[in-house]
Amino acid sequence: MCGILGATGGRVAAASETDFLDALDLIRHRGPDGGSVWGEPGIWLGHRRLAIIDLGQRAGQPMRQGRLTIVFNGEIYNYRELRAELSALGYTFSTSSDTEVLLQAWKHWGADCLLRLEGMFAFALWDGEQDKLYLARDRYGEKPLFVHESSDGLAFASEMPPLIRLAGGALRENKLATGLFFLYSYVPAPYGALQDVFQIEPGCWMEWSAQNGVRRHRYYSLQSAIAISAAQPQPAYGEACRMLKTLLRDAVRQRVETADVPVASLLSGGIDSSIVTILAAQASNQSMSVYSLGFPEDPGFDETDFARAITATLPNVQHHIVEATEDGVLRFVGEVLDRLGEPYADASILPTSLLCSQIEEKVALGGDAADELFAGYGIYPAIVAGARLPGLVRGLLGLLPRHPNPPAIRNAHLRAAALFHRHLRATPLQSYLSWRSYADMDALAALGIDTSATAGFAETLNRSSAASLRDVQALDLAFNLPNDMLKKVDHAAMFQGLEVRLPFLDSKLVHWALGLPDEYRISGRTRKRILRDAFADVLPEMVLTRGKMGFLLPIRRWFREGRLRHELDAMLSAQMVLDRKVARYVLSEHAAGRADHSVLLWSIYVYLRWLAMISAWATHRATGVRK
């Protein structure tokens, strides 16, 4: 797990080695174990290393083999199998690293090697013989990759700040991407928060040459993979439960064993992380550390009792509970937000990053993506139910006035009905995007935010009807998972020099799970049915029957009183990008308790802090030893 950076074409001549080292220093947190650069006419490649496989210097990067040079961020979990296959074909290896296996695999198979890789990755490979640069990103978007394309060449990086530094502050805000950010709380790929910057989408690769510029390709289609799996004869439910246990056990074991350093586990106390922790403890041949987050000031959201119930059954684990107090989380705001190279307003990144900051190991396992695979979110059945309504009924319901604030309704059934009505749209895709939106279009327009990209962006998403449970899950795996959940995990962990591995994103497991009949995942009101049943024999009853919880922060109260309210008020007075009068009215209405604008206010706060950091990144200078 590392940070990568590179530039090619005329961009190399425009940047000195000092500029490049200063830019690389901006992602030092991704690789605290060392950094190195390599260059020749027309190409610069840089790497920050978090040493996990083959800890010796021989496995350092940039790594060269003949005229091929690679910088790689991620892990290839099946690299040993690929190495054996390549060795049988006559290839030799001088390291025991997955980086060298990836380099030789590209040398032999070219881009066809990408579908052979089981892992998370973003890498760049320079072919000095053809003067071509290749960039690729993993299937599901676990690892980020940003690209700045201009008339005089191309630059890429694991995060945005190095690109800002290499451009010397010349990059300008992408107003279309800003509108998408305020709607979804993140900038979705392929958009970039700055003009001429884009994110390589999951499952894609691209090539660049001075003669042909950028050529984009897709090597993986989730929809196609699921369709093939769904067309196969499906196992009976009992057999499917047994198969799930085997598939997930293998995925966890592979992620535990593919490391030359100790592997820890993140345990929230929910079903997903509990299963991963149990399987990891079974796969580990040594004592394993387990980390949980506690909220001592807010018992209603504290899950440590559930986490303790899990670790009490595991004799070979050391359980560490990190307490997140309000003051502690608030002190962490600056450390997190001032490193975010793009606006990102999922506030749960704060406690997640706080937890990661206390982990001593370099690698930890997480339970993310289980909700997407096994239908753990309540929005899934709601979207499917809406899609089954006759068009006339949907149209009539759309004419009825929508409740202005459904979350404030105390009665659970009335609240669910109001939310269902609020997000019901003419098509399932529109309903899905409404559920995943967090701002009112009229409010954004009043603030002066351009939301014109939304219509065109929706057309680029999954074009299926999204009417079945499987369709909705696949859409969420392709849209919200990489742009929100996986981005949060990457930022929160890599800010602390930590690699988080996600067994639920094993490709064999993904294809198999989404190929199952829908009723295996949801039955009546039971979500994640098969996951619960498959592991009922190892999960304590209190964990198995508990409701779903997430990281919740008191941002509603923070903007009604205290430091954040005053900070935002001062920021609004100083800025000139949002309508000042409207923004201050929104803040005052929230502070007076007349409405809950906490999500919009947090997005504004994050956005203004990001804008304020751009000049600092553009002029960043590395201190001390540069490499």
N, C-alpha and C positions, 0 to 999 in steps of 0.2 A: 504494500500500500504506500503510495507516494504522491508526489506532485510533479507534473510535467509542464514543460514550456518549450516553445520553439518559434522560429521565424524563418521565412524563406523568401526568395525573390529579392526585389528591391528593398524590402524591409530590413534585410541584413545590413546593407550598406548604410541605411539611415540610422542604425542603432550601433553604438560602440559596445565593446565587451563590458565596459562598466555599466552601461544602460541595461544590458542583458542580465548581469549579475544582480543589479539593484531590483530588477523585475522578479528574478527568481527568488530573491530574499522575501518577497511578499507572500510566498507560499512555504516558507521555512517550517511552519507548524505542521504541514502535511508530511514532512520528512525530516525530523529532528536528528536523525542519525548521520546525516552527511549530505553534501550537495556537490554537483559537478556539472561542467559544461563542455561541449565539444562543438567545433565548428570547422568549416572549410568554405571556400568561396560559394556563396549562394545559400548557406544553411547554418543556422544555430540551433542546437538542441541542449536543453537543460533539464536537470533532474534533482529532486530532493527525495532522499531515501528514508523509509521506515523499514528497517531490516527485519524480515520475518522468515523468509526461506533462504537458505545458504547465506549465513550472516557475514561471510568473509568479503574482503574487498574485491575479490575476483568476480563476484556477482554484481558489482556496482554498475551503474548506468550513467550516461549513455553507453550501451553495449554494442560492440561492432563485430561483424563477421564479414570479411571481405569488403564489398562495397555497400553492404546493408548496415544501417545503424538504427537502433530502437531506443525509445524512452517509453516506459510502461508503468501505468498506475493500476493496481488491482492484484488479483490472485487467480491463477488457473488451477482449479482443484483437481483436475484429471491430468495434470502435467506428467505424472509418472507413467501413466498408460500411453500418452502421446510420445513420450521419450522412448519407451520400449519399441513402439511402432516405428519411429524414425531411426532408431539404432538398427533395427532389422533391415531398413532400407539403405544402410551404409553410412548414416550420419554419426559423427562423433561429438562428444560434449566435454568441455573443460570445466564446467561448473555443475552444481546440483540444483540450479535455480530454475524456476518456471519461466523466467525471462528468456533464457537461452533456448528453451524448448519452443516458446512462441516465435522467436526469431527464425529458428530452423524450420518450424512448421510453415511460416510464411514463405520461406525460401523454397520449400518443396511444393506446397499446395496453392500458394498465393492467397487471394481473398477467400478461396474455398475452405481455408482452415478455420474460418470464423465459426462455422456451424459445428466444428469438432470441439470447440472450446467450452468447457463447463466451468463457469466462473464469472467474476465481475471484472470489467476492464475498460480502460480507455488508453489507447496507445497511439504513438506516432512512429512511423518507419520511413526512413529516408533511403531511397535507392539511388546511390551515387552514380550508377552506371547509366540509368535512364534519366537522372535528374528529376525524380518524381517523389512527392511526399504523399504518404498514405496515412489516413486517420480513421480510427474505428472505435465504436462504443458497444458495450455489451447489450444482450438481448432486452433486458428490462430496465436499463438506465440506472444501475446502482452507482456507476462512476460517471462524473460529469466531464464534459469536454466543450469548451467555448472556442469559437473561431472568429478572428477578425479578418475579413476579406477586403482588400482594397486594390486599386489599380496597379500598385507597385509591389504586390506580393500578398503574403498571408502570414498570420501569426496565430498561435493556438496556446491554450493553457487550461489547467484544471480549474482555475477560478478566474474571475474577471479582472481583479486588480493588476496582475502582471501585464495584461493587454493594455490597460489604461496607462501604465508606466511606459511601455514601449512606444505608445502613440504620443507620449509627451503631453497628455491632456487634450489632444485634438478630438477625441471621441465625444459625441454629443448624445444627449438623452433621446431614446426612441419613444416618442409620445404614444405610438400605437401599443407598444409593449407595456407602457405605464398604465394604459387603460385596462389591459388584460390583468395586470397585477392587482389593481384595485377591485376587480371583479372576483378573482380567484385566490387572492393572497399570495400569488407567485407569478413569475413570468414563465409561461409554458414553452417548451421546445416546439418548434425550432426558433422561436423569437429570442432576441437578446435585448437586454435593458438599454443598450447603447446602439446607435446607428451603425450599420455595417458589421455588427457582431451577431452571430447566431449560435445556437446550441445544436450539435449533432444529435439527432434523435436516436432513441434506443433502437437497436437492431440495424443500424446503418453504418456505412463507411463511405469515405470519399477519397478522391485522389486529386492532386494538384500538380500542374507543370506550367512552366512559363509559356509554353506554346498553346495549351488548351485551357488554362485556368482551372476552375473547380468543376469536377464531375461527381455527382452524388449517386449513391447506390443503396439499395436495401437488401440485406442478406437474410433477414428473418422476419416472418409475418406471424404474429401471434394467432390471428384469426385462422390462417391456413393450418397451422400446427394443431389448433384445437379441433378444427373440422375433421382432420385425419383421425385424431384420437376418438372423437365422438362417433365416427363411422364404424369403429371397431365393435365387436361383440362386448357388451358390458357385463361385468361380474355381478353375481348376486350380492345383496347388501352385506351379508356376513363376510363373504370372501373379500369384498371391497375394503371392509374395515381391516382385515388382516393384511391386505396389500398396502394400505396406507401406512400401517405401522412399519412395514419393511422399507418402503420408499423413504419415509421421513427419517427412520433410524439410519439408513445408509447415507442420506444427505447430511445429517448431523455428524456422523462419524467421519465422513470425508472432510468436512470443514474443521474438525478437531485435529485430525491427523496431518493435514496439509499445513504444517507450521513447525518451525524449529524453535519456537518460543512458547511459553505457557499460554493457554487459551482460557478466558473467563466467560461468564454468562451474565446477561442482563435479565433480571427477573422482576417483573412488575407485580406479579401475583395473579395475572390473568391467565386464561387457559393456554394461549399461544406460547408465551414466554415460559410458562411452567413446563409444558411438554418439551420444549427445546432444552431447558435446563436439566430435566430428568434424563433425557437421552444423552446429553453431553456428559453428565456425571457417569452414566453407564459406559460411555465410550472412552472416557479418560482413564489412563492407568496411573494417575497421580492425583493428589489433592487439588481441587479446583476452586477458584474464587467465584463467588456469586454476589452481584451488586443489585441493591434495591433502593428505590427512592421513597423516603418517608415525608409526610406532611404533618408534623406534630401540632402545628397551629390550626389545622383544618381536618379534624378526625373524619369528617364525612367523605373526604376524598383520599384518606390514607389507606393504602393497600398492604401495609407491611404484615398484618396478621395473616393474610392469604399467602404472602411470600414465605413467611415463617412456617406455615403449614406444609409447604413444599420442601423446604430445606430440612425440616425435621425428619423427613423420610430418606434423606440422602446422607449417609455417614461420611462420605469423602469430600464434603464441600465446606468452605469457610464463607459464612454469610456476612456481608458488609452492608449496613444500612446507612445511606447518606441522607441526612436530614435537610430538607429544603424549607427554610423559613422565608417569610415574605422579604425581610431585609436582605437575606442572603441572595435570593433570586434577583431582587432589584439591584444589588451591587454587581450582579453578573450581566446586567443589561448592556452596559457599555462594552464589556469585553466581547460579547457576542455580536452586537449590531455593528460595531466599528470594524469588524472583519468581514461582514457580509458584502461580497462584491456585487450583489444585485439585491434589489428590494425583495424581501421574503417575510411575510407577516403571519406565519403560523407560530403563535406565541409559545407553543409547547416546545419549541427549540431551546427555550431558556432552561427549564428544568432538565431537559435531556442533556444539554451541554454541561450543566452543573454536575449531573451524575457522572458523565464521561470524564470530567476533570478530576475525579477522585479515584479513577481506576488505575491501578499500578501496572497491569499487564498491557501488552501492545495489541492484543487481539481479544475480541469478545463476540459472543453469539447473541443474536436478537431474534425476536419472534415476529418481526414485521412481515407483512404480505399474507398472513394467514386469513385475515378478514376478507381480502380480495379473492383468495382462492376458494374459501369455503363459505362465502356469503355471510360474513359477520355483521355487516352494516344494515341498519334498519331501512336505509333509503332503497336498497335493492328490491325487496318485496313491494315497496310503495310504488316504484317506477313500473314494475311489472304489472301491478294491479291497475295502475292508470292506463297502461297500454292496452289492457283487455277491455276497457270501457268502450262502448260504441262512440263513434265520432260525434254523433249528435249530443250524447250525454256530456262528453268532454266540452263541447262547445257551449252548452247551457251552463255548466258549472263555471266555465270561464267568464260568463257574464255576471256572476255573483261577486259582490265586493269581497276582497280578501282581508283577513285579519291582519292588522298592521304589525303585530308583534306576537306570533304564536308561542315562542318560548316562555312568555310571561304567563301563559295559561296554566293554572295549577292542576286542574284535572287532566290526568294522563291521556284519557281517551279523547277528550275535546282538543287537547294540544296536538295529538297525532292527526286528528281530522283536519285541524286548521293548517298544519304543515302540509298535509297531503294536498289540500285545496290550493295552498299558496304556490306550490311548485308544479301543479298540474298544467301541462302545456299540450299543444296540438300534436306533437310527436314525442316519442320516448327520448330521443336525443335532446330535444329542447327541455324536457323535464329533467333529464340528467344534469344538463348544464345549469339549470336553475337550482337544483339541489347543491351543486358544487360552487355556486356563486355566493358571495358574502356582502354584496353592496347593491344598493338601488340605483338603477341607471339614471333616474331623474336627479338624485342627489349628486351623483358624479358629474353630470352635465352642469349642475349649478356651481360646482366647485371649479369648473373649467377643464375637466378631464376628458380627453378624447377617447370614446369607446367605439369608434367606427370599425375597429378591427374585429369586433366580436362576430359579425355575420360571416365574414370570409373565413375566420378561424374555425367556426363551427363546421363549415363545409369540408375542411381538411381532416376532420375526425372520422372515426368509424362510420362508414356510409350504410351499414346494415340498419335494419329496423330497430335494433336494440330492444326488441319486444320480449325476448326470453330472458330468464335469469342469467343464462350463460352469456348472452350478448352484453348485458349490463356489466357483468363482472369483467369481461374482456375489455370493454370500453374503459372501465376504471383502472385496470391494470396498465393500459396504454396511456392514460391521461393523468389521473390524479396520483397514482402510485409513484411514477418517476418524478413528477414535477413538484410534489408536496412531500410525501412520506420519505422517499429515498433521498431526496435533497436534504431534508431535515437530518436524517441519520448521517449522511456524508458530512455536512457542515458541522453538526454538533460533535461528532467523533473526531474528525480530522483537525478541528481547531485545537484539540487536545493531543494530537499525535496518536490516535487510537483507530484501529481498523475494526469495523463491525461487519460480521458475516451473517447472512440471512439464509438459513437452510430451506425455508419455505419457497425460496426462489430457485431451487434446483429445477432445471428445465424439464426433466422427466416427470417430476412431481407436478409441475404446473400443467403440463399437457394432459397428464392422467386425470388430475382432479377436475379440470374444466371439461373433460370429455365425459364425466359421469352424468347420469340422469340428474336433473335439477332437484328432484325430491331427496336425493342423497345428501344434498347440502342444506336444504330448507324443508322442514316438515311441519306444517301448521305454523305455530309461533316459535318453533325451535330453529334457530339459526346455527350454522356450523355443526349440523347434526352428526355427520359422519366423523368429524374430528373429536367431538365429545364422546361418541360411542366407542371409537377405536381405542381411546386412551382412558376409558372409564375405570379400568382396573388399576391404574397407577395414580390417578388424580384424587386428592382428598375430596370428600363430598362438598365441603364448603367452597372449594374452588370450582368444582364441576357445575354447581348450581347457581353460582353468583351471576349478577348482571354485569353488563359491559361498562367499563369506566375508561376515561382517558385523562391525560394531563390537563387539568383545568387551572387557570390562573385568575386571580381577582382583578383583572384589568378593568372590569366595570367600575370597581371602587377606586382603582388607581387614578382614573380620569375624573373622578368626582371630588377627590381630595388628595392632598399630598403632593409629592415631588413631581410625578409625571404630568399631572395637570398643569402645574406652573411651568415646567419645562416646555410642554407643547404650546402653551399660551405665548411664551417668549419666542419660540421658533416660528409660530404663525405670524407674529408681528414683524419678524425679520425677513421672511421669505417673500418671493414675488411670483411663484409658479402656480399657486392655488388662489382662488378668490378669497381674499382675507376676511371679508365680511361674512361670507357664507360659512367658512371654516370655523370662525370664532363663534358664530351662532350655534353651530352643531356642538361645539365644546360646551358652551354655556347651557344649552338645552339639556345636555347629558349631565352636567354638573348639578343642575337644579333638580334632576330626577324626573324630568318630564318625558324622557325617552331614553332608550338604551342604544347609544351609538358607539359602544366600546370597540367593536370590530373595525368600524370605519376609522375611529380615532387612532387605534393602534396602527392601522395601515398608513395613515398620514404621518404618524410619529416615525415609523420605520423608514418611510419614503424620504422624509426630510433629512433624517440622519444619514441616509445613503447618499443623497445629493451633496451633503456637506463633506463627506469623506472623499469624493472624487479628486479634489485638488491635492489632498494629502497623498493619495496613491500615485497621482501623476508626477509628483516630485520626490517620491520615496528614495532614500539613500540607505543602503545597507550599512550597518555599523559593525565594527570589529572585523573578524575574518570573513571574507565574502564567500568562500567555498566551504 
